[in-house]
């Protein structure tokens, strides 16, 4: 027995035992081959945003097929209400709707788009949206500046996916108090 606990043989035996135990652990552990994107429920933020905002909140009428809502952040600082709602798209890119009454309205749009340069316009449901593209960040943005708020649809998603998200936006009615 002493032969297996001392010197080179002891070291080799301990190494084999450790490798065997590690192999068994790896064999029985989940391998993570399936996709897991955490899904959130934004229904509470949707109602709270409509209640807190002095402007009309717009939300997707329905989550688009195979899209996953992944983040929702609502802030209310001294009457400036900002809501950001993020998605993993069908192509597993990122898309976000951000809206705020932060003034000046154009500054919010510039910050969300990471650019202040328009690259074109796009008609969505009869409304003109300004296009912006930031190539170094692979970020596309659709912007609509209204008298009382700014709505930005932005992300790494392609133009078709961002257009679909913008087209899905509907007015969220104010909740009864």
C-alpha positions as CSV (number, residue, x, y, z in Angstrom):
1,X,0.0,0.0,0.0
2,X,2.9,2.3,0.8
3,X,4.0,2.1,-2.8
4,X,0.8,3.9,-4.0
5,X,1.0,6.7,-1.5
6,X,4.5,7.8,-1.9
7,X,6.7,9.2,-4.7
8,X,5.8,9.1,-8.4
9,X,3.3,6.2,-8.2
10,X,1.3,8.1,-5.5
11,X,1.3,11.2,-7.6
12,X,0.2,9.3,-10.7
13,X,-2.5,7.4,-8.8
14,X,-3.9,10.6,-7.3
15,X,-3.9,12.3,-10.7
16,X,-5.8,9.4,-12.3
17,X,-8.4,9.4,-9.5
18,X,-8.9,13.2,-9.9
19,X,-9.2,12.9,-13.7
20,X,-11.7,10.1,-13.4
21,X,-13.8,12.1,-10.9
22,X,-13.7,15.2,-13.1
23,X,-14.7,13.2,-16.2
24,X,-17.7,11.8,-14.3
25,X,-18.8,15.3,-13.2
26,X,-18.5,16.7,-16.7
27,X,-20.4,13.7,-18.1
28,X,-23.4,14.3,-15.9
29,X,-23.5,18.1,-16.0
30,X,-25.9,19.8,-18.4
31,X,-24.0,20.6,-21.6
32,X,-25.7,24.0,-22.4
33,X,-26.4,23.2,-26.1
34,X,-29.9,24.6,-25.9
35,X,-30.5,28.4,-26.1
36,X,-31.6,30.2,-23.0
37,X,-32.6,33.8,-23.2
38,X,-34.1,35.1,-20.0
39,X,-37.7,36.4,-20.6
40,X,-39.2,39.2,-18.6
41,X,-42.8,40.3,-18.1
42,X,-43.0,44.0,-18.8
43,X,-46.7,44.4,-18.2
44,X,-46.2,46.2,-14.8
45,X,-43.7,48.6,-16.3
46,X,-46.2,49.3,-19.2
47,X,-48.9,50.3,-16.8
48,X,-46.6,52.2,-14.5
49,X,-45.1,54.1,-17.5
50,X,-48.6,55.1,-18.7
51,X,-49.5,56.2,-15.2
52,X,-46.3,58.3,-14.6
53,X,-45.8,59.9,-18.0
54,X,-47.3,63.2,-18.9
55,X,-47.1,62.0,-22.6
56,X,-48.7,59.1,-24.4
57,X,-46.7,55.8,-24.0
58,X,-46.4,53.5,-27.0
59,X,-45.9,49.8,-26.6
60,X,-45.8,46.8,-28.9
61,X,-49.4,45.7,-29.5
62,X,-48.2,42.1,-29.3
63,X,-44.7,40.8,-28.9
64,X,-43.5,39.8,-32.4
65,X,-43.3,36.1,-33.2
66,X,-40.1,34.5,-31.9
67,X,-39.0,37.7,-30.1
68,X,-38.1,37.6,-26.5
69,X,-38.6,40.6,-24.2
70,X,-35.3,40.8,-22.2
71,X,-35.2,44.1,-20.4
72,X,-37.5,46.8,-19.1
73,X,-36.3,50.0,-17.3
74,X,-38.6,52.7,-16.2
75,X,-37.2,55.9,-14.6
76,X,-39.1,59.0,-13.3
77,X,-36.8,61.9,-12.3
78,X,-38.6,65.1,-11.5
79,X,-41.3,64.5,-14.1
80,X,-38.9,63.2,-16.8
81,X,-40.2,59.8,-17.5
82,X,-38.1,57.4,-19.6
83,X,-38.9,53.9,-20.5
84,X,-36.6,51.4,-22.3
85,X,-37.9,48.0,-23.4
86,X,-35.4,45.6,-24.9
87,X,-35.9,42.5,-27.0
88,X,-33.9,39.6,-28.5
89,X,-35.3,39.4,-32.1
90,X,-36.2,36.4,-34.2
91,X,-32.6,36.5,-35.6
92,X,-31.2,36.9,-32.0
93,X,-30.1,40.4,-32.4
94,X,-30.9,43.3,-30.0
95,X,-33.8,45.8,-30.5
96,X,-35.0,48.4,-28.0
97,X,-37.9,50.9,-27.8
98,X,-36.9,53.9,-25.8
99,X,-39.2,56.9,-25.1
100,X,-38.9,60.0,-23.0
101,X,-40.0,63.5,-22.5
102,X,-36.4,64.6,-21.7
103,X,-35.7,68.0,-23.0
104,X,-34.2,69.0,-25.4
105,X,-36.0,66.1,-27.2
106,X,-33.2,65.8,-29.8
107,X,-30.6,65.2,-27.2
108,X,-32.4,62.1,-26.0
109,X,-32.6,60.9,-29.6
110,X,-28.9,61.5,-30.2
111,X,-27.9,59.7,-27.0
112,X,-30.0,56.6,-27.7
113,X,-28.9,56.5,-31.4
114,X,-25.2,57.2,-30.5
115,X,-25.4,59.6,-33.5
116,X,-26.8,63.0,-34.5
117,X,-26.6,62.4,-38.2
118,X,-29.7,61.3,-40.2
119,X,-29.1,58.8,-43.0
120,X,-32.6,58.8,-44.4
121,X,-36.3,58.5,-43.6
122,X,-38.7,55.6,-43.6
123,X,-42.5,55.6,-43.7
124,X,-44.0,53.2,-41.2
125,X,-47.8,53.1,-40.8
126,X,-48.0,56.4,-42.6
127,X,-45.6,58.2,-40.2
128,X,-42.1,59.4,-41.1
129,X,-39.3,58.0,-39.0
130,X,-35.7,59.3,-39.2
131,X,-33.1,56.7,-39.9
132,X,-29.6,56.8,-38.3
133,X,-26.8,54.3,-38.6
134,X,-23.6,54.1,-36.6
135,X,-21.4,51.6,-38.4
136,X,-18.6,51.2,-35.8
137,X,-21.2,50.0,-33.3
138,X,-23.4,48.2,-35.8
139,X,-26.3,50.2,-34.5
140,X,-29.4,51.2,-36.5
141,X,-32.0,53.6,-35.2
142,X,-35.4,54.8,-36.1
143,X,-36.4,58.1,-34.5
144,X,-39.6,60.0,-34.2
145,X,-39.5,63.4,-32.4
146,X,-43.0,64.6,-31.4
147,X,-43.9,67.9,-29.6
148,X,-44.0,66.2,-26.1
149,X,-41.8,63.2,-26.4
150,X,-39.2,61.3,-28.4
151,X,-39.6,57.6,-29.5
152,X,-36.5,55.7,-30.6
153,X,-36.3,52.1,-31.9
154,X,-32.7,51.1,-32.0
155,X,-30.3,48.2,-31.8
156,X,-28.1,45.8,-33.8
157,X,-31.2,44.3,-35.5
158,X,-31.5,44.8,-39.2
159,X,-33.8,47.5,-40.7
160,X,-36.6,45.1,-41.4
161,X,-36.8,43.9,-37.7
162,X,-36.6,47.5,-36.4
163,X,-39.3,48.5,-38.8
164,X,-41.5,45.6,-37.7
165,X,-41.0,46.7,-34.0
166,X,-41.9,50.3,-34.8
167,X,-44.9,49.2,-36.8
168,X,-46.1,47.1,-33.8
169,X,-46.3,50.2,-31.5
170,X,-49.7,51.2,-30.2
171,X,-50.8,53.8,-27.7
172,X,-51.1,52.5,-24.1
173,X,-54.2,53.9,-22.5
174,X,-53.9,55.7,-19.2
175,X,-54.9,53.3,-16.4
176,X,-57.8,54.2,-14.2
177,X,-56.7,55.7,-10.9
